[in-house]
Amino acid sequence: MTTSVGRGQAQAPACTALPRLLVFDLDDCCWTPEMHELSGMPSVEVEGPLDPHDNGSTLGVVGMKVPSGRRGGWGNYGTDEEEVVELFDGARQVFRELAYVSSIVCVSMRALL
């Protein structure tokens, strides 16, 4: 849709209703379980291979553990005594690639300065 400005001219409508904040609910998209299912706030880092298909890859944070451990565990890193919020393999790969690409961009930007 365009707005008429004058004879033979057209102008795109102004986008004045853009949101100032976008919130994405990533529960059960990037990790499991959903946050509302936990008995407390996850605050203990869980270390594991950053490449989910190579157990010999660099280790890093692949999940967070709830310190209370009131309910049974989920995923590969939880036990029956622990609640672990674990990144899905696909999400772990995407985040790893994003971190790699952003590190290249940062190094390239520093070289330009």
C-alpha positions in Angstrom: 0.0 0.0 0.0 1.3 3.5 -0.8 0.2 6.9 0.3 -0.3 9.6 -2.4 2.0 12.5 -1.9 1.4 14.7 -4.8 0.9 14.5 -8.5 2.5 11.3 -9.9 4.5 10.6 -6.7 3.9 7.9 -4.2 5.5 7.2 -0.8 5.6 4.0 1.3 3.6 4.2 4.5 5.6 5.1 7.6 6.3 2.2 10.0 5.5 3.8 13.3 4.2 0.8 15.1 7.4 -1.2 15.4 7.9 -3.0 18.7 10.7 -1.9 21.0 11.2 -5.4 22.4 10.7 -8.9 20.9 10.6 -11.9 23.2 11.2 -15.4 21.9 10.0 -18.4 24.0 12.8 -20.9 23.4 11.6 -23.5 26.0 11.3 -26.9 24.3 12.8 -25.4 21.1 16.4 -25.0 22.1 16.4 -26.9 25.4 14.4 -29.2 27.6 12.6 -29.3 30.0 10.6 -26.1 30.0 11.5 -23.6 32.7 8.1 -23.8 34.4 8.6 -27.5 35.0 11.6 -27.0 37.2 11.5 -26.8 41.0 14.0 -24.0 41.1 16.3 -21.7 39.1 19.0 -23.5 37.2 22.4 -22.1 38.3 25.0 -24.9 38.2 26.8 -25.3 34.8 26.9 -28.7 33.2 30.0 -29.3 31.1 30.0 -31.6 28.0 31.3 -31.8 24.4 30.3 -28.7 22.4 30.0 -30.9 19.3 27.2 -33.3 20.1 28.4 -35.8 17.5 32.0 -35.9 18.8 32.6 -36.8 22.4 36.3 -35.8 22.0 35.4 -32.2 21.0 36.1 -29.2 23.1 34.2 -29.1 26.4 31.9 -26.3 27.3 28.6 -25.5 29.0 25.8 -27.7 27.5 23.3 -27.3 30.2 22.4 -25.9 33.6 21.5 -27.8 36.7 18.9 -26.9 39.4 20.8 -27.2 42.7 17.8 -28.4 44.7 17.4 -31.7 42.7 13.9 -32.4 44.0 12.7 -34.2 40.9 14.0 -36.7 38.4 16.5 -35.8 35.7 16.1 -35.3 32.0 18.5 -35.7 29.1 22.0 -37.2 29.0 23.5 -35.2 31.9 20.9 -35.6 34.6 20.5 -38.4 37.1 17.4 -39.4 39.1 18.5 -36.9 41.7 19.0 -33.9 39.4 17.1 -31.5 37.2 19.2 -30.5 34.2 18.2 -28.1 31.5 20.0 -29.4 28.4 20.4 -27.9 25.0 19.2 -30.0 22.2 21.9 -31.3 19.9 20.7 -29.2 16.9 20.6 -26.0 19.1 24.1 -26.8 20.4 25.4 -27.0 16.9 23.8 -23.8 15.8 25.0 -21.8 18.9 28.5 -23.3 18.3 28.5 -22.1 14.7 27.2 -18.7 15.6 29.9 -18.3 18.2 32.5 -19.3 15.6 31.2 -16.9 13.0 31.0 -14.0 15.5 34.6 -14.6 16.6 35.8 -14.4 13.0 33.8 -11.2 12.5 35.3 -9.7 15.7 38.9 -10.6 14.6 38.2 -9.2 11.1 36.8 -5.9 12.6 39.9 -5.5 14.9 42.2 -6.0 11.9 40.3 -3.2 10.0 40.7 -0.7 12.9 
